[in-house]
Amino acid sequence: MKIPKVKFVQPLPDYMLNILYENGEERIFDVKPYIIGSWFGMLKDLNVFNTVHPAGKTVEWQDGQDIAPHELYELSNPV
């Protein structure tokens, strides 16, 4: 399965992401299960969480945290 590039990402309440892919798909991804430990735990701070931006086939935050492209796509729900 070919994973499309992320065109746009919007942080939503409750640590969710609204993701628009280049193929027109819009999906919602729950980041909460990833917000553990010292590295991903920084995302609990909404000022940090809201820095999310597209990074090729995935999304990334200001300090470099990212989600594996296949997880971001396969574990997200279509809108």
N, C-alpha and C positions, 0 to 999 in steps of 0.2 A: 504494500500500500504506500502510495506516494503522499507524504504530508505536505500540504500547501504552506506557503509563507504567511506569517502573521502580518496583516496590513494595519490593524489598529487594535489597541487594547485599552479598556476603561476599567479602573478599579471601581468596585461596587461595595455597598455595605456588607458587613459580615464576612469580610475577606474573600469575596468572590470577584472573578474577573469576567468581563464581557469581551469576547475576542472575535474580531472579524478577520477571516482568512481571505487571501487573494482570490479564491474561487467563489467568493460570495457567501460562504457559510458563516453563520453567526453562532457562537457557542458560549456556554457559561462554565467556568472552571472554579471549583472550590479549593482555595489555597490552604484552608485551616489544617488539614492533616499534615501539611509540610512545615507548619510553624512550630518547630521544636528545636531544641539544642541552641547553641550560641550563634551559629551562622544563620540559619533560617529563622531563628527566634527573633532576630532584629526586625523581621517583617511585622511583628505584633504592633510595633510603633506605626500608627497610621501615616505619619509624616514620611516614613521610609516606604511603607506599603504603596503609597500613592505615587511613588517615583517609577512605577512599572512602565516599561516601554517595549515596543516590538524589537526583536533581535533575530532576524531571519525567520526560522521555522518555530521559534519559541518566544518567550518574553523574558525580560531581565530587569533587575532592580539596580539602583544606584551603586550598590556595593558589589555587584556581580552575581548575586543569587539568581538562579534560573531554574526552570523546570525542563526535564528532558522532553524534546519535541513530541515523541510518541505518547508520553504520558499526558502532556497538555492536550493533545488532540483526542486520544482514545478515551480519556477519563472525563472529558467535558461533555456537557449535554447540549444538544441542538436547541436553539431558541425557537 
